């Protein structure tokens, strides 16, 4: 029963839509739905898809370049830190821990004169 009612409802909607299109044609002399050439439509959609793919490829390429630069910069930063750690590990180079006026913690071999809580560090004591 429900299936028949549903089918009848769909048929009624199609008939009403057709009557609407016909009434519009009678009033304006033009069909409300423009003639669409499937070949032209497919060509337009195909071009949009191609353009989108090219744009995404360009964006992916730029992201890859940015990531490469970031990784190279991080590697350079790590190398700098490793060199600084080597300097601290050499005997005879004292390492100090201090805080500035804002409470930030620092480590280094040349503390500023206005350093607060200046503490000389012992070997293997570079921890908070």
C-alpha positions in Angstrom: 0.0 0.0 0.0 2.8 2.5 1.0 4.8 1.5 -2.1 1.8 2.3 -4.4 1.2 5.6 -2.7 4.9 6.5 -3.1 4.9 5.7 -6.8 1.7 7.7 -7.3 3.2 10.6 -5.5 6.3 10.5 -7.7 4.2 10.3 -10.8 2.1 13.3 -9.6 5.3 15.3 -8.9 6.7 14.6 -12.4 3.3 15.6 -14.1 3.2 18.8 -12.0 6.8 19.6 -12.9 6.0 19.0 -16.6 3.0 21.3 -16.4 5.1 24.0 -14.7 7.7 23.8 -17.6 4.9 24.0 -20.2 3.2 26.9 -18.5 6.6 28.8 -18.3 7.1 28.0 -22.0 3.7 29.4 -22.9 4.3 32.6 -20.9 7.9 33.4 -22.0 8.2 31.5 -25.3 11.5 29.9 -23.9 12.1 26.7 -22.1 13.0 27.3 -18.5 15.7 24.6 -18.7 18.4 25.7 -21.1 19.5 23.3 -23.8 22.8 21.8 -22.7 25.0 20.1 -25.1 26.4 17.0 -23.2 29.7 17.3 -25.1 30.2 21.0 -24.1 29.1 20.2 -20.5 31.6 17.3 -20.3 34.4 19.5 -21.7 33.7 22.2 -19.1 33.6 19.8 -16.2 36.7 18.0 -17.5 38.6 21.3 -17.8 37.6 22.3 -14.2 38.8 19.0 -12.9 42.0 19.3 -14.8 42.6 22.8 -13.4 41.8 21.7 -9.9 44.3 18.8 -10.2 47.0 21.1 -11.5 46.4 23.5 -8.7 46.5 20.7 -6.1 49.8 19.4 -7.6 51.3 22.9 -7.4 50.2 23.3 -3.8 51.6 19.9 -2.9 54.9 20.8 -4.6 55.1 24.0 -2.6 54.3 22.2 0.7 57.0 19.6 -0.1 59.5 22.5 -0.7 58.5 24.2 2.5 58.8 20.9 4.5 62.3 20.3 3.0 63.4 23.8 4.0 62.0 23.3 7.5 63.8 19.9 7.9 67.1 21.4 6.7 66.7 24.3 9.1 65.9 22.0 11.9 69.0 19.9 11.1 71.2 23.0 11.0 69.7 24.0 14.4 70.4 20.6 15.9 74.0 20.7 14.6 74.5 24.1 16.2 73.1 22.8 19.5 75.4 19.7 19.2 78.4 21.9 18.7 77.4 24.0 21.7 77.0 20.9 23.9 80.5 19.7 22.8 81.9 23.0 24.0 80.2 22.5 27.4 81.4 18.9 27.6 85.1 19.9 27.3 86.9 20.0 30.6 87.7 23.4 32.0 84.6 25.1 30.6 82.4 26.0 33.5 78.6 25.9 32.9 76.2 28.0 34.9 72.5 28.0 35.4 70.7 31.3 36.2 67.4 33.1 36.1 66.7 36.5 34.7 64.4 39.1 36.3 61.3 37.6 34.6 62.1 34.1 36.1 63.3 32.5 32.8 65.9 29.7 33.3 69.1 29.9 31.2 72.3 27.8 30.9 75.6 29.0 29.6 79.2 29.6 30.2 79.0 33.4 30.4 76.1 34.5 32.7 75.2 38.2 32.7 76.1 40.3 35.6 72.4 40.8 36.6 71.7 37.1 36.7 69.6 35.8 39.6 70.1 32.4 41.3 73.5 31.9 39.6 74.5 28.2 40.1 77.6 26.6 38.8 76.8 23.2 37.2 78.7 20.1 37.9 79.5 17.4 35.3 76.3 15.6 34.0 74.1 18.1 36.0 72.5 19.9 33.0 69.0 19.3 34.3 66.3 21.4 35.7 
